[in-house]
Amino acid sequence: MAIFLRRRTFISRALLLTVVAGLLLPSSLKTDAAAPPEVQNAITEKSLELQEISSKIRETQKNLEETQGQRKTLQRELGKIDASINQLTLGIKSSELLLDKLGLEVESLGYDITDIEKSIESKKDAILKTMQEIQEKDDETPLVILLKNQTLTASVFELQTLLDLNTGLEAAVFSLKQARSDLDRNLTDTTQKKNAIAEENKNLRNKKIIIDDAKRDKQTILTQTKNQERLYQKSLTELEKKQADIAAQIESLERELRGTINTGVLPAKRAGVLGMSVAGGALTQEYGATEFARYGYKGKWHNGVDFGAPIGTPVMAAEDGRVVAVGNQDRYCYRGAYGKFIAISHDNNLTTVYAHLSLQSAKEGSVVTRGQIIGYVGRTGYATGPHLHLTVYASPTFRISASKTCGPKMPYGGDLNPLDYL
């Protein structure tokens, strides 16, 4: 009995403090019901529509990639632009569907939160009632209980009841803590989805800008060539010569700088030093003296890696850093080099350059974080199809300077194999 007394008093007093601390936390009680079936049905419907749109986007990307090795003609070039516009239209639809789905998920979470809050209020009431019963019995020792009852059976029953109350209180406190944990998780999910909505709204606005740029690009080609194949082939010959000159210039500078790289100041080669910049992007060209560099590119060395992805796909910073350059070389050497690019310097002595973008969203001088959207996949500059060209430089060798052919900002340096760090 003495053991029981000590155990009962300890449990009741300790749990009293625990429960009171928990009960002091505010909880707003709402009156809404659980999420109606039509909300869950709508979420499922939007998910299926998103899958269908994603499938169509992948199909257009595959078709674009298949045309890259074909002979260049005016109609094929216009066809690529039309395919990109179609791809962007699908991308806009995908963003709109995703926003609808996220909105419905936030609504559903709101219903879940209401249910949990109701459950918490109910559990609090039950715990308070149990605590009151325990407190009423708290001053009675087992001896008092035995003496006040007329039979031993009644005394044992009352003692067992007290044990059951303590056990029930422990379970109720655990259940309340679990409910509060569920509430916190749902509130966190809601915040994350609201942040995703804000991010996707930005993506949607930017995709609309990109599609307008693509339409202007098509009109520019039609104006310059007067929709004549002869004029297009003439401009293509001039462009290919310019591309070869620019590639030779970059290759000469970077070949020399590669020889000055001090590997001792660079991070060890391992996966994860840099994060992937395009979600789901397929590696389409590797680094170095590849066959593509010799025959498909106007040079002998490919100073980065290419990831094929639909135009308008978000491009993310590979690591925390500062944006040291944002440029658009198409203003000076149309289709000649990197097009729209961004350069980011990182604290680990690496600098990353993201090229052929359709739109840049990061500003020069700004600080970015790993995984932050800095731009969108495109086919500006010397690009046969939509993709991200990623170059990694040893920061001590990296330069931005004026180019004889491509304007005031040409990024170059001692390049490294990005796959050593991805």
VENLINWO-V133060 format. One record per pair of residues at least 4 apart in sequence whose C-alpha atoms are under 7 Angstrom apart, sorted by the first residue. I is the first residue (numbers start at 1). J is the second residue. If there is no record, write none. Layout:
# VENLINWO-V133060
i=I j=J
i=I j=J
This chain:
# VENLINWO-V133060
i=1 j=5
i=1 j=142
i=2 j=6
i=3 j=7
i=4 j=8
i=5 j=9
i=5 j=141
i=5 j=142
i=6 j=10
i=7 j=11
i=8 j=12
i=9 j=13
i=10 j=14
i=11 j=15
i=11 j=166
i=12 j=16
i=12 j=166
i=13 j=17
i=14 j=18
i=15 j=19
i=16 j=20
i=17 j=21
i=18 j=22
i=19 j=23
i=19 j=173
i=20 j=24
i=23 j=124
i=27 j=117
i=28 j=117
i=29 j=117
i=29 j=118
i=30 j=114
i=32 j=111
i=32 j=114
i=33 j=111
i=34 j=111
i=34 j=112
i=34 j=115
i=35 j=39
i=35 j=108
i=35 j=111
i=37 j=41
i=38 j=42
i=39 j=43
i=39 j=104
i=39 j=108
i=40 j=44
i=41 j=45
i=42 j=46
i=43 j=47
i=43 j=101
i=43 j=104
i=43 j=105
i=44 j=48
i=45 j=49
i=46 j=50
i=46 j=97
i=46 j=101
i=47 j=51
i=48 j=52
i=49 j=53
i=50 j=54
i=50 j=94
i=50 j=97
i=51 j=55
i=52 j=56
i=53 j=57
i=53 j=90
i=53 j=94
i=54 j=58
i=55 j=59
i=56 j=60
i=57 j=61
i=57 j=87
i=57 j=90
i=58 j=62
i=59 j=63
i=60 j=64
i=60 j=83
i=60 j=87
i=61 j=65
i=61 j=310
i=62 j=66
i=63 j=67
i=64 j=68
i=64 j=80
i=64 j=385
i=65 j=385
i=68 j=384
i=68 j=385
i=72 j=76
i=72 j=77
i=73 j=77
i=73 j=229
i=74 j=78
i=74 j=229
i=74 j=232
i=75 j=79
i=76 j=80
i=77 j=81
i=78 j=82
i=78 j=218
i=79 j=83
i=80 j=84
i=81 j=85
i=81 j=214
i=81 j=218
i=82 j=86
i=83 j=87
i=84 j=88
i=84 j=311
i=85 j=89
i=85 j=211
i=85 j=214
i=86 j=90
i=87 j=91
i=87 j=310
i=87 j=311
i=88 j=92
i=88 j=207
i=88 j=211
i=88 j=311
i=88 j=312
i=89 j=93
i=90 j=94
i=91 j=95
i=92 j=96
i=92 j=204
i=92 j=207
i=93 j=97
i=94 j=98
i=95 j=99
i=95 j=200
i=95 j=204
i=96 j=100
i=97 j=101
i=98 j=102
i=99 j=103
i=99 j=197
i=99 j=200
i=100 j=104
i=101 j=105
i=102 j=106
i=102 j=193
i=102 j=197
i=103 j=107
i=104 j=108
i=105 j=109
i=106 j=110
i=106 j=190
i=106 j=193
i=107 j=111
i=108 j=112
i=109 j=113
i=109 j=186
i=109 j=190
i=110 j=114
i=111 j=115
i=112 j=116
i=113 j=117
i=113 j=183
i=113 j=186
i=114 j=118
i=115 j=119
i=116 j=120
i=116 j=179
i=116 j=183
i=117 j=121
i=118 j=122
i=119 j=123
i=120 j=124
i=120 j=176
i=120 j=179
i=121 j=125
i=122 j=126
i=123 j=127
i=123 j=172
i=123 j=176
i=124 j=128
i=125 j=129
i=126 j=130
i=127 j=131
i=127 j=169
i=127 j=172
i=128 j=132
i=129 j=133
i=130 j=134
i=130 j=165
i=130 j=169
i=131 j=135
i=132 j=136
i=133 j=137
i=134 j=138
i=140 j=144
i=140 j=145
i=141 j=145
i=142 j=146
i=143 j=147
i=144 j=148
i=145 j=149
i=145 j=155
i=146 j=152
i=146 j=155
i=149 j=154
i=149 j=155
i=151 j=155
i=152 j=156
i=153 j=157
i=154 j=158
i=155 j=159
i=156 j=160
i=157 j=161
i=158 j=162
i=159 j=163
i=160 j=164
i=161 j=165
i=162 j=166
i=163 j=167
i=164 j=168
i=165 j=169
i=166 j=170
i=167 j=171
i=168 j=172
i=169 j=173
i=170 j=174
i=171 j=175
i=172 j=176
i=173 j=177
i=174 j=178
i=175 j=179
i=176 j=180
i=177 j=181
i=178 j=182
i=179 j=183
i=180 j=184
i=181 j=185
i=182 j=186
i=183 j=187
i=184 j=188
i=185 j=189
i=186 j=190
i=187 j=191
i=188 j=192
i=189 j=193
i=190 j=194
i=191 j=195
i=192 j=196
i=193 j=197
i=194 j=198
i=195 j=199
i=196 j=200
i=197 j=201
i=198 j=202
i=199 j=203
i=200 j=204
i=201 j=205
i=202 j=206
i=203 j=207
i=204 j=208
i=205 j=209
i=206 j=210
i=207 j=211
i=207 j=312
i=208 j=212
i=209 j=213
i=210 j=214
i=210 j=358
i=210 j=359
i=211 j=215
i=212 j=216
i=213 j=217
i=214 j=218
i=215 j=219
i=216 j=220
i=217 j=221
i=218 j=222
i=219 j=223
i=220 j=224
i=221 j=225
i=222 j=226
i=222 j=227
i=225 j=231
i=225 j=232
i=228 j=232
i=229 j=233
i=230 j=234
i=231 j=235
i=232 j=236
i=233 j=237
i=234 j=238
i=235 j=239
i=236 j=240
i=237 j=241
i=238 j=242
i=239 j=243
i=239 j=336
i=240 j=244
i=241 j=245
i=242 j=246
i=242 j=336
i=243 j=247
i=243 j=298
i=243 j=336
i=243 j=337
i=244 j=248
i=244 j=298
i=244 j=299
i=245 j=249
i=246 j=250
i=246 j=337
i=247 j=251
i=247 j=298
i=247 j=299
i=248 j=252
i=248 j=299
i=249 j=253
i=250 j=254
i=250 j=412
i=251 j=255
i=251 j=301
i=252 j=256
i=253 j=257
i=254 j=258
i=254 j=412
i=254 j=413
i=254 j=414
i=254 j=415
i=255 j=259
i=257 j=261
i=257 j=397
i=257 j=413
i=257 j=414
i=258 j=414
i=258 j=415
i=261 j=394
i=261 j=397
i=261 j=414
i=265 j=349
i=266 j=348
i=266 j=349
i=267 j=348
i=269 j=420
i=269 j=421
i=270 j=420
i=270 j=421
i=271 j=420
i=271 j=421
i=271 j=422
i=272 j=421
i=272 j=422
i=273 j=421
i=273 j=422
i=274 j=318
i=274 j=319
i=274 j=421
i=274 j=422
i=275 j=318
i=275 j=319
i=275 j=422
i=276 j=318
i=276 j=422
i=277 j=315
i=277 j=316
i=277 j=317
i=277 j=318
i=278 j=314
i=278 j=315
i=278 j=316
i=281 j=307
i=281 j=308
i=281 j=309
i=282 j=307
i=282 j=308
i=282 j=309
i=283 j=306
i=283 j=307
i=283 j=308
i=284 j=306
i=284 j=307
i=284 j=308
i=285 j=305
i=285 j=306
i=286 j=304
i=286 j=305
i=286 j=306
i=287 j=302
i=287 j=303
i=287 j=304
i=287 j=305
i=287 j=417
i=288 j=301
i=288 j=302
i=288 j=303
i=289 j=293
i=289 j=300
i=289 j=301
i=289 j=302
i=290 j=294
i=290 j=302
i=291 j=295
i=292 j=296
i=292 j=297
i=293 j=297
i=293 j=298
i=293 j=299
i=293 j=300
i=293 j=301
i=293 j=302
i=294 j=299
i=294 j=300
i=303 j=391
i=303 j=415
i=304 j=389
i=304 j=390
i=304 j=391
i=304 j=392
i=304 j=417
i=304 j=418
i=305 j=389
i=305 j=390
i=305 j=391
i=305 j=418
i=306 j=387
i=306 j=388
i=306 j=389
i=306 j=390
i=307 j=387
i=307 j=388
i=307 j=389
i=308 j=386
i=308 j=387
i=308 j=388
i=309 j=313
i=309 j=377
i=309 j=386
i=309 j=387
i=310 j=377
i=310 j=386
i=311 j=377
i=311 j=378
i=311 j=386
i=312 j=358
i=312 j=376
i=312 j=377
i=312 j=378
i=313 j=376
i=313 j=377
i=314 j=373
i=314 j=375
i=314 j=376
i=314 j=377
i=315 j=373
i=315 j=374
i=315 j=375
i=315 j=376
i=315 j=377
i=316 j=371
i=316 j=372
i=316 j=373
i=316 j=374
i=317 j=369
i=317 j=370
i=317 j=371
i=317 j=372
i=317 j=373
i=317 j=374
i=318 j=370
i=318 j=371
i=319 j=346
i=319 j=369
i=319 j=370
i=320 j=346
i=320 j=368
i=320 j=369
i=320 j=370
i=321 j=344
i=321 j=345
i=321 j=346
i=321 j=347
i=321 j=367
i=321 j=368
i=321 j=369
i=322 j=344
i=322 j=345
i=322 j=346
i=322 j=365
i=322 j=366
i=322 j=367
i=322 j=368
i=323 j=343
i=323 j=344
i=323 j=345
i=323 j=363
i=323 j=364
i=323 j=365
i=323 j=366
i=323 j=367
i=324 j=343
i=324 j=344
i=324 j=345
i=324 j=364
i=324 j=365
i=325 j=342
i=325 j=343
i=325 j=364
i=326 j=341
i=326 j=342
i=326 j=343
i=326 j=363
i=326 j=364
i=327 j=340
i=327 j=341
i=327 j=342
i=327 j=409
i=328 j=339
i=328 j=340
i=328 j=341
i=329 j=333
i=329 j=334
i=329 j=337
i=329 j=338
i=329 j=339
i=329 j=340
i=329 j=406
i=329 j=407
i=330 j=334
i=330 j=335
i=330 j=339
i=330 j=381
i=332 j=406
i=332 j=407
i=333 j=405
i=333 j=406
i=334 j=381
i=335 j=339
i=335 j=380
i=335 j=381
i=335 j=382
i=336 j=381
i=336 j=382
i=337 j=381
i=337 j=382
i=338 j=355
i=338 j=356
i=338 j=381
i=338 j=382
i=339 j=355
i=339 j=356
i=339 j=380
i=339 j=381
i=339 j=382
i=340 j=355
i=340 j=356
i=340 j=357
i=340 j=358
i=340 j=380
i=341 j=353
i=341 j=354
i=341 j=355
i=341 j=356
i=341 j=357
i=342 j=353
i=342 j=354
i=342 j=355
i=343 j=351
i=343 j=352
i=343 j=353
i=343 j=354
i=344 j=351
i=344 j=352
i=344 j=353
i=345 j=350
i=345 j=351
i=345 j=352
i=345 j=395
i=346 j=350
i=346 j=351
i=349 j=394
i=349 j=395
i=350 j=392
i=350 j=393
i=350 j=394
i=350 j=395
i=351 j=392
i=351 j=393
i=351 j=394
i=351 j=395
i=352 j=390
i=352 j=391
i=352 j=392
i=352 j=393
i=353 j=390
i=353 j=391
i=353 j=392
i=354 j=388
i=354 j=389
i=354 j=390
i=354 j=391
i=355 j=388
i=355 j=389
i=355 j=390
i=356 j=377
i=356 j=378
i=356 j=379
i=356 j=380
i=356 j=381
i=356 j=383
i=356 j=388
i=356 j=389
i=357 j=375
i=357 j=376
i=357 j=377
i=357 j=378
i=357 j=379
i=357 j=380
i=357 j=388
i=358 j=376
i=358 j=377
i=358 j=378
i=358 j=379
i=358 j=380
i=359 j=375
i=359 j=376
i=360 j=374
i=360 j=375
i=360 j=376
i=361 j=374
i=361 j=375
i=362 j=374
i=362 j=375
i=368 j=372
i=377 j=386
i=377 j=387
i=377 j=388
i=378 j=386
i=378 j=387
i=379 j=383
i=379 j=384
i=379 j=385
i=379 j=386
i=379 j=387
i=391 j=415
i=391 j=418
i=392 j=415
i=392 j=416
i=392 j=417
i=392 j=418
i=393 j=398
i=393 j=413
i=393 j=414
i=393 j=415
i=393 j=416
i=394 j=398
i=394 j=414
i=394 j=415
i=394 j=416
i=397 j=413
i=397 j=414
i=398 j=412
i=398 j=413
i=398 j=414
i=399 j=411
i=399 j=412
i=399 j=413
i=400 j=409
i=400 j=410
i=400 j=411
i=400 j=412
i=401 j=408
i=401 j=409
i=401 j=410
i=401 j=411
i=402 j=407
i=402 j=408
i=402 j=409
i=402 j=410
i=403 j=407
i=403 j=408
i=403 j=409
i=403 j=410
i=418 j=422
